[in-house]
């Protein structure tokens, strides 16, 4: 009597598990399995919510510092341009234009951070995270344009040097501008590194460049006024333009690579693969529950602004029922999330062990073809084979 009741209980649990799977979630069977699944799901939800909260916190902190950056840079730029106009200093005017352009760049970064905070919708299914990288790209292009203007004006001043009026006032303004810009830049860089904000990191580098340019301007005016080397004023402007070009190049490179989905950390790919293949995953239910390992065929990673996305292809036994395959996928996803919280979206794609890898001529990477793909190719090739057979007859 007891044995029959126990068997019926197992069947009921098995049926309920299959029904739960049809609703989109596999709950397992037995009290121990259910508790384990609930605990894993709870940990995964908590880690995901903590990471999402960190991303939102970073965007809000970036918006605050970007607002302060815009107001500060506009004020510094106006003062430096007026000082350069009344003193006749080319380097002061160049540094003022650089500060105003940096204010425009900070404003673009601010807009990008605001858009990046928006949730996914019908048009952008994966969210607006890449808008932040696009803002960094636009900021870098603007920096290049300003650098060209400053270099041209400095070159003209080098050909026709003139004496600087009120050099002491000019040096005081440049020194104060450099100190304020560097202080704000270090604050911005701290926030950018903490929350992994590319556009804010670009703005921080730009601000460090702006503070360094003010110091160079100070030294240029000092040499030109105290030692009589008038060309030094124009040379200082050219050095500032060179700073702008170097920062622009780095920003253009990083933002462009993110926008084209280039992954620059190949070690992480191998680390994820090794971590999954070393773990044991649970399949089956009740007394038939087993522990198995999973073979990883490929790990595809792509950056998306502050977060990254992963597509993991695993190999499973094709004879296993669907509920076991889904259970393995859920466990693999939870394992990756617990170890690599920076991955926002993780897609686990199972393949049957009878799938065959092929290598295309245009790429050295393997593409895994499953049984449905093979059948589809066979149907496409069948009419061509029939035509060849008719032609021979």
WOCOR-V726646 format. One line per field, one symbol per residue. ss: DSSP state (a for helix, b for strand, c for the rest). phi: phi as a letter, one per 30 degrees, with the letter a starting at -180 (. if undefined). psi: psi as a letter, one per 30 degrees, with the letter a starting at -180 (. if undefined). A space follows every 10 residues. Layout:
ss=???
phi=???
psi=???
This chain:
ss=caaaaaaaaa aaaaaaaaaa aacccccccc aaaaaaaaaa aaaaaaaaaa aaaaaaaaaa aaaaaaaaaa aaaaaaaaaa aaaaaaacca aaaaaaaaaa aaaaaaaaaa aaaaaacccc ccccccccaa aaaaaaaaaa aaaaaaaaaa aaaaaaaaac ccccccaaaa aaaaaaaaaa aaaaaaaaaa aaaaaccaaa aaaaaaaaaa aaaaaaaaaa aaaaaacccc aaaaaaaaaa aaaaaaaaaa aaaaaaaaac cccccaaaaa aaaaaaaccc bbbccaaacb bbccbbbbbb bbbbccbbbb bbbbbbcccc caaaaaaaaa aaaaaaaaac ccbbbbbbbb bbcccbbbbc cccccbbbbc aaaaaaaaaa aaaaaaaaaa aac
phi=.ddddddddd dddddddddd dddjbccibi dddddddddd dddddddddd dddddddddd dddddddddd dddddddddd ddddddcidd dddddddddd dddddddddd dddddddddd bddcdcjcdd dddddddddd dddddddddd dddddddddb dbdddhdddd dddddddddd dddddddddd ddddchcddd dddddddddd dddddddedd dddddccidd dddddddddd ddeddddddd dddddddddc idccbddddd dddddddddc ccbiaidcdb cbccccdabc cbdbidcbbb bccccbdddd dddddddddd ddddddddcb ddddcbcccd bddcdcdbcd ddbdddcccd eedddddddd dddddddddd ddd
psi=eeeeeeeeee eeeeeeeeee efggkjfall eeeeeeeeee eeeeeeeeee eeeeeeeeee eeeefeeeee eeeeeeeeee eeeeeffgke eeeeeeeeee eeeeeeeeee eeeeeffklk afejfgagef eeeeeeeeee eeeeeeeeee eeeeeefefi llkkkieeee eeeeeeeeee eeeeeeeeee eeeeghjeee eeeeeeeeee eeeeeeeeee eeeeeffgif ffeeeeeeee eeeeeeeeee eeeeeeeefg hkkgifeeee eeeeeefflk kklalbfgkl kllkkkeljk kklibfllkk jkklklkffk leeeeeeeee eeeeeeefei ffjekkkjjk klfglkklkl ffkfkkkkkl eeeeeeeeee feeeeeeeee ee.
